[in-house]
Amino acid sequence: MTDQAVDTGGVRLSAHESAEGHFLGRTRELKELRADIERAGLDTLSGRKAPRARVLLIAGRPGSGRTALAEELVRQVGDRYPDGVLRARLSEPDGTPVPLERTARELLTALELPAPAGAGEDELTEALRTALADRRILLLLDDAAGAEQVDALLPEAPDCLVLAVSSGPLTGIADVRPCTLGGLDTKSAVALLTRYTGTVRITVDPRAAESLVEACQGHPATLVLAGGWLAARPKAAVSDLAKRLHTAAEDGMDGTPLARVFRHVRSDLPGPAARMLRLLSLAPAGLIDPHTASALAGCSVGTARAILDDLVALGLLHAVDSPLPQYDVPGCLHPLLRACAESQERPAELQLARARMLERTVRLLQSCRAITETDSPQAREKLSAMPREVRFPNPRAAADWLRIRRPALLACARLAVADGELDNLARRLMSQLVRAMVAHEGTQAAAADLYDVHGLVLDVARRRGLAREEAAALLNLGDVDAQTGRTQDALARYRLALDAGRRANDPYATGRAMESVGGAYQELEDHDRAADWFGRALAERLARGERDHAARLYGRIATAHTYAGRYGEALRNWRAAVAGYRRSGDVAAQARALSELARVQEYAGRFAESLRTCQEAAEWARRADDVRLQAALQLRLADTLERLGDGAAARLHRVAAERMLDEEAAEDGASRKQDANACEIRSTPSED
């Protein structure tokens, strides 16, 4: 395994990354943690083999350097785990626990293992534990909100190590001793300040540096803010900042050292930077790029980028290691930023900032999709009409942006739906997100994310009483359930979609739901009900004069009767399908229907009729230039001729089939893409 990290949106699989020379202090804590790895557990002492991985816990307040300590331990012991390091963050920046289902899915994706779309928490966590059972891996679970999150992800493999980071104890997990963090020792804290101020200001007044460390209580995040402020003001004395903080503490201002230093740093920011900083608390998943900051603050992208870089220098933001400029808000500062936004911005201003951010995201997604459709003059015209800052230079750049920003885009959709007051923007955002994912990744590759988005669409549709969109979302969710083997779940969704389609008086959704109900019953081998529901869908199509769809449904009814052994009914419906395709002029479909008709005739023991029908089907397949169908029909002719006792003719047909397939393989070795049957959210605004 290489030393490169693979970013999967909150979860990473990598070998250890060297941070030697950048980590300060915590010598005692590192020694204790390394000793704890070697310590015999309770199971070993009792003579039993450990049933699960050893769990180490680093406990401390946000900003105490707990994640940095965990990463340093990973760097030191990562070589012992040849299968690499898995990382996952278990809480959102605002402290909301990340659903276990999402975490397990991301971890499976990092392991390049399948995670079925729509699968539940139990199924995914079990799949993860199974995958880790025969591996020797180090699992870093950062910012755990509680023991239940960690417990559900524990590998059942004693050779694995789980390193959990949390604010408190993980009560309920056996044999875990927390390594509790306080402030840095004075020497390490001064060294941390020196990185920002340089050695001169520390050397000339070492007592002032120690006084500042005391005022910050050795809290690493507080020291970073203090150091960033001093670095931005080369002429400021360390002693002045230390005095201000001690005075603020004596006056009882802003309870914690972090809050006091944050208030001091923020008060010196220019107005636009201060406003942007507090609005960053609205950024989805705490992930910020220049477009997000620009939309929130209502400034240009270039100005936003410059302000973000200044905030990084002050320690108020972290730059994310990413091919695109991205930043995140330190978790310890998120509550402070949110409090500032709520106290200094009117609710209407915060809502307007959210709306600007959502609108910008919609525009970027529109551009991301449009760059894939430049073969169309209309698409090129729409693309050229978009503002330059939201256009992508080529499809590859758009695909990279979509992949890198995926966690933020999905979080943006979740936040928009949870807000409840921006549903029209939320609907447009989700519609464009689905289209962009399908355009760049394909329906199958993006199925898990699309399932989540369709679930959000369903929430909004039900909240707003949008029956047509409710039907579309239910059909899409049902399709994914059906594809992943959850047929009963799919059947329930299809029935609900039928009810919603009827309420909306939407014939498309109603017919599609009826047919899907029939397909689910057929998958469940209830062929009588399948034929009945296909028949209902057929009646709807015939009433609206949709002959093409009617012909296809005749074929589905015939298939259900065939499985049930009712060959007479099957033959009658296949003949109706052939007649329908003949009237519509669909030569290829007519050939396939004749082929199925010949198959049923063969099942019914009518070999002579099957031979004639098969020959007719072969002729229509030749006219349709469908080589694969011609080859299949040649093989069927060979089987029928053998049953009729003509072995010589059967051999000739087999040779002809092999020749056709060889020629087809030589002409076209590329695999064909499978077409996905998705129900469009047709009542969503479709402006591009």
C-alpha positions, 0 to 999 in steps of 0.5 A: 500500500502506498502513502497516498490517501484516498479521500472518500468524503469523511472517510479515508483509507491510507497508509500512515502519513508522516507528521514527524517534526510537526507534533509537539508535546504529549510524550506521556500520553503517547507512551501510555497509549503505546503501552495500552496497545501491548497491555493484556486485555481482560479476555487474555488474562482470563485465558480467552481469545479476545473476541474483538479489536482492542479499543483505545480512547483519547478523550478531551474537549474539542480543540485540545489536540485530541485528533492531532494526538490520534494522528501522531499515534497512527503515524508511530504504529501504523506500520504494524497494520499492513492493511492500512488505516481507515478514518471516519468522522462520527459527528457533524461540525455542529455536534450532530452524530453522523448516522451509522448507515452513512459511516458504514457505507463510506468505510465499505466504499473506502475498502472498495467493497459493495454497499447496496443502495438503500441497505439498512444500518444493520446490514451495512455494519454487519458487512463492514465487520465481516470485511474487517474480520480477516484484515489487520487494520487500524480504524480511527473513529474521530469525534465519536458522540457516544459508545453506541457509534463505536460499538457498532463499528468494532471489527470482530478481529483481535488483530485490528486496533480501533482508536476512538476520539471523543469528548468523554468516556465510552461507557458500555464498551468493555476494557477501554481506558481513556487517555484524557487530555488537558493543556499542553505543557509549558515548553510545548505550548511556547514552542507552538507559539514560536511557530507563529511569532518567530523566535525573537519575540519569544526570546526577548520576553520569555516570561510574557510567552509563559504568561500567554500560555497560562492565559490560554491554559495550554489549550492548543486551539487557543494557542493557535488563535493567539499565535495567528493574531500575533503573526498578523501583527509583527509589531504587537508585543506578546505581553500586551496580548497576555495582559488583555487575556488576563484582564478579560478573565478577571472581568469574567468575560466569555467563560473559556480561554478559547472564547476570549481569544476568539473574541479578541481575534474576531474584533480585529477583523475587517468588517467583510471578513468578520461577517464572512467568518460568522456566516461560515457556520451555515456551510454544509458539513463545515466544508467551504470552498470559495463559491460557498463563501462568496454566495454566503457573504454576497461577494466575488469569488476572488474576494472570498478566496483571499478572505478565506486564506487570511482566515487560515493564516489566523487559525480560524479555518483549516485548509483541506488537503484537496485538488480544489481549494477547500477549507473547514471550520475547526469543530471547537469554533463552530459553536462560537461562529454559530452564536455570533451569526445568531446574535449579529445577523437578523434571521432574514439575513441568515435565510437570505445567505442560505438561499444565495448558497443554494442558488449558487450550488444549483447553478454549479450543478447545472453547469456541471451537467451541461458541460456533458451535453455540448453536442447539442447547440441548445446546450452550448448556448445555455452553457455560454449564457452562464456566468463565467465563474460557474462554468467548467472548462471541460467535462473532466474538471466538472466530474472532479468537482462533483467527486470532490464536493460530493460530501458537501453537496449531499449535506447541502441537500439534507440541510435544505430539506431540514430547513423547511422554508426553502423547499422550492430551492431544495427541490431544484437543488435535488433535481440538478444533483440527480441529473449531474450524478447520472450524467457523470457517474451513471445511475448504477454507480451513483445509486446509493447517493441517488437513493438518499436524494430521492428519500429527501425528495419524498420528504419535501413532496409529502410536506408540501402535498406534491403528489406527483413528486411523491409518486416519482420519488416512491417509484425511484426508491422502489426501483432501487429496492427491487434491484437490490433484492428488497422486493417486498419493500419495493412492492410497498413503495410501488403501491404507495406510488400508485396511490400518489399518482392517482391523487395527482391524476398523473397517468404516467406515474399511475401506469408505471406504478401498476406495471412495477407492482406486477413486476414485483409480484413476478419477482416474488413468483406470484404469477397470477397477481403479476398477470393481473397487474400487468393487465390493469396497466395494459387497460390504462395504456389502451384507453390512452391509445399508447400502442407501443407500451401496450405491445410491451405489456402484452409481452409481460403478461405473456411471460407471467402466463408462461411461468405459470404454465398457461401456454395458451394464454401466453401464446395469445398475448405474444401474438397480440404483442407481435401485432402491436409491434408490427403496427408501430413499425418496430422491427427489432421488437417484432423479431424479439416477440416472435422469438418468444412466441416460438419459445412458448410454442416449443414449451407447448410441444408444437415443434413444427409451429415453433420452427416456422415462427422461429424462421420468421423471427430470424428474417425480421431480426435480419431486417433489424440488423440484430446479429445477437438475436439472429445468432440466438434464433439460429441456436433455437432453430438447431434445438427444434430441428434436433427434436424433429430428427434433422441433425444435419440441418441443426449442425448447419444452424449452430455453425451459422450462429457461431460465425455470427457471434465471432463476427459481432465480437470482432466488430464491437468488443466494447460493452454496452451501457445498460439503460436505467429506467428512472422516473423523472421528477416532472413537476420540479422546475426544469430551467437550465 
